Amino acid sequence: AEADPDIRLLALTGEGDTFCSGMDFVEASTDGGDAAALKPTIEAFYGLMERFTQSRTIIAAQVTGRVTAGGVGLVAAADHAIAGPGATFQLSEVIFGLLPATVAPFIVRRCGLQPTFRLALTAERIGAERAAIIGLVDQVSDNPTDALRQFLVRAARVQPSCVAELKGLFREMWIINEDTKRAAVDA
């Protein structure tokens, strides 16, 4: 998307009842649970979310189903998130004795510290309306596809260079930096 100057917006969507269920535990356990072997994958995932916050391309998430764990990070890292009324969100990592460390900086960036901490601590599944209240999504719509189309019309007016500069400006005002990345990936 970044290589093609004609692409102004990249939309993340899911099929069926799931937008994203997070890490594949079977794949992650193929290395015998070796944290060092998993680290490059974790760094790459963090890098993807970080790239969302830096790209000249506008990143939008259109969520109509269940979002769990790392999927919540993808939504949080997006520039604009639209949820259908049936969308649900859950940071389920603590149920498995894990920390949502990789996604936490992006969720904190979007929702603030206390709402993120509460989601992580309780592993509570929240609906679209609650996600909008805490700022995880920007809009709840009965027709998320139409809402995304309307957002695209507005977003198409913004030049990619301005998108990049705007993201750069707000990145300088926030905590997502090398120290944050190291703390998140290491945890």
C-alpha positions as CSV (number, residue, x, y, z in Angstrom):
1,A,0.0,0.0,0.0
2,E,2.8,2.4,0.8
3,A,4.6,1.6,-2.4
4,D,1.6,2.6,-4.5
5,P,1.0,6.4,-4.4
6,D,-2.6,5.9,-5.6
7,I,-3.5,4.0,-2.5
8,R,-4.7,6.5,0.0
9,L,-6.4,4.3,2.6
10,L,-5.8,0.7,3.7
11,A,-8.8,-1.0,5.3
12,L,-8.3,-3.9,7.7
13,T,-11.4,-6.1,7.8
14,G,-12.2,-9.6,9.0
15,E,-14.4,-12.3,7.6
16,G,-17.1,-14.1,9.5
17,D,-17.4,-13.8,13.2
18,T,-13.8,-12.9,13.9
19,F,-11.8,-9.8,13.0
20,C,-8.6,-11.1,14.7
21,S,-8.1,-13.6,17.5
22,G,-4.5,-12.7,18.2
23,M,-1.5,-14.9,18.4
24,D,-1.6,-18.5,17.2
25,F,-0.6,-20.4,20.3
26,V,0.1,-23.5,18.3
27,E,2.5,-21.7,16.0
28,A,4.1,-19.9,18.9
29,S,4.6,-23.2,20.8
30,T,6.5,-24.8,17.9
31,D,9.7,-23.5,19.4
32,G,9.0,-25.2,22.7
33,G,7.9,-22.0,24.3
34,D,11.3,-20.4,23.9
35,A,10.8,-16.7,24.4
36,A,14.0,-15.9,22.5
37,A,12.8,-17.8,19.5
38,L,9.5,-15.9,19.6
39,K,11.1,-12.5,20.0
40,P,11.5,-11.8,16.2
41,T,7.8,-12.4,15.6
42,I,6.9,-10.2,18.5
43,E,9.2,-7.4,17.3
44,A,7.7,-7.8,13.8
45,F,4.2,-7.4,15.1
46,Y,5.1,-4.4,17.2
47,G,6.8,-3.0,14.1
48,L,3.7,-3.5,12.0
49,M,1.6,-1.5,14.5
50,E,4.3,1.1,14.8
51,R,4.3,1.4,10.9
52,F,0.5,2.0,11.0
53,T,1.2,5.1,13.1
54,Q,3.9,6.3,10.7
55,S,2.6,5.4,7.3
56,R,1.6,8.0,4.6
57,T,-1.3,5.7,4.0
58,I,-4.3,6.1,6.2
59,I,-5.1,2.9,8.1
60,A,-8.7,2.1,8.9
61,A,-10.1,-0.8,10.8
62,Q,-13.6,-2.0,10.0
63,V,-14.7,-4.4,12.8
64,T,-17.8,-6.5,12.6
65,G,-16.9,-9.5,14.8
66,R,-14.8,-10.6,17.7
67,V,-11.4,-8.9,18.4
68,T,-9.1,-10.6,20.9
69,A,-5.6,-9.9,22.2
70,G,-3.3,-8.8,19.4
71,G,-6.3,-7.9,17.3
72,V,-7.1,-5.2,19.8
73,G,-3.6,-3.8,19.1
74,L,-4.3,-3.7,15.4
75,V,-7.5,-1.7,16.0
76,A,-5.8,0.6,18.4
77,A,-2.9,1.3,16.0
78,A,-5.3,2.2,13.2
79,D,-5.9,5.8,12.3
80,H,-9.7,5.3,12.3
81,A,-11.7,2.4,13.7
82,I,-15.3,1.6,12.9
83,A,-17.2,-1.1,14.7
84,G,-20.5,-2.8,13.9
85,P,-22.9,-3.1,16.7
86,G,-22.0,-6.8,17.2
87,A,-18.2,-6.2,17.5
88,T,-16.6,-7.3,20.7
89,F,-13.1,-6.6,22.1
90,Q,-11.1,-8.5,24.7
91,L,-7.5,-8.4,26.0
92,S,-7.5,-12.1,27.0
93,E,-3.7,-12.5,27.7
94,V,-4.0,-12.7,31.5
95,I,-6.3,-15.7,31.2
96,F,-3.2,-17.5,29.8
97,G,-0.7,-16.0,32.2
98,L,0.6,-13.6,29.6
99,L,0.9,-9.8,29.4
100,P,-0.6,-7.7,26.6
101,A,2.8,-6.0,26.5
102,T,3.2,-5.7,22.7
103,V,-0.1,-4.1,22.1
104,A,-0.3,-2.0,25.3
105,P,1.5,1.1,24.1
106,F,-0.9,1.4,21.2
107,I,-4.0,0.8,23.3
108,V,-2.8,3.3,25.9
109,R,-2.2,5.8,23.1
110,R,-5.8,5.4,22.0
111,C,-7.7,4.8,25.2
112,G,-5.5,6.1,28.1
113,L,-3.8,4.3,30.9
114,Q,-6.7,3.3,33.2
115,P,-9.1,1.9,30.5
116,T,-6.2,-0.1,29.0
117,F,-5.2,-1.4,32.5
118,R,-8.7,-2.4,33.3
119,L,-9.1,-4.3,30.0
120,A,-5.8,-6.1,30.6
121,L,-6.6,-6.8,34.3
122,T,-10.1,-8.1,33.9
123,A,-9.9,-9.7,30.4
124,E,-13.5,-8.5,30.1
125,R,-15.1,-8.7,26.7
126,I,-16.6,-5.3,25.8
127,G,-19.1,-4.4,23.1
128,A,-18.8,-1.8,20.4
129,E,-20.6,0.9,22.4
130,R,-18.2,0.5,25.4
131,A,-15.2,0.5,23.0
132,A,-16.4,3.8,21.6
133,I,-16.8,5.3,25.1
134,I,-13.2,4.5,26.0
135,G,-11.9,5.6,22.6
136,L,-10.9,2.2,21.2
137,V,-13.1,2.8,18.2
138,D,-14.1,6.1,16.7
139,Q,-17.5,5.1,15.4
140,V,-20.2,2.5,15.8
141,S,-22.3,2.0,12.8
142,D,-25.1,-0.4,11.8
143,N,-23.5,-0.4,8.4
144,P,-19.7,-0.3,8.9
145,T,-19.0,-0.7,5.2
146,D,-21.0,2.4,4.4
147,A,-19.3,4.3,7.4
148,L,-15.9,3.3,6.0
149,R,-16.9,4.5,2.6
150,Q,-18.0,7.9,4.1
151,F,-14.7,8.1,5.9
152,L,-12.8,7.4,2.7
153,V,-14.5,10.3,1.0
154,R,-13.4,12.6,3.8
155,A,-9.9,11.1,4.0
156,A,-9.3,11.3,0.3
157,R,-9.1,15.1,0.6
158,V,-5.9,14.8,2.8
159,Q,-2.7,14.6,0.9
160,P,-0.4,11.6,1.8
161,S,2.4,14.0,2.7
162,C,0.1,15.8,5.1
163,V,-0.9,12.4,6.6
164,A,2.7,11.5,7.2
165,E,3.5,14.9,8.7
166,L,0.4,14.8,10.9
167,K,1.3,11.3,12.2
168,G,4.9,12.5,12.8
169,L,3.7,15.5,14.8
170,F,1.5,13.4,17.1
171,R,4.1,10.7,17.4
172,E,6.5,13.3,18.9
173,M,3.8,14.1,21.4
174,W,3.5,10.6,22.6
175,I,5.4,7.8,24.4
176,I,5.8,5.4,21.5
177,N,9.6,5.5,21.1
178,E,12.5,3.0,21.3
179,D,12.3,2.8,25.1
180,T,8.6,1.9,25.0
181,K,9.2,-0.6,22.2
182,R,12.0,-2.3,24.1
183,A,9.9,-2.5,27.3
184,A,6.9,-3.9,25.4
185,V,8.8,-6.5,23.4
186,D,11.0,-7.6,26.3
187,A,7.9,-8.0,28.5
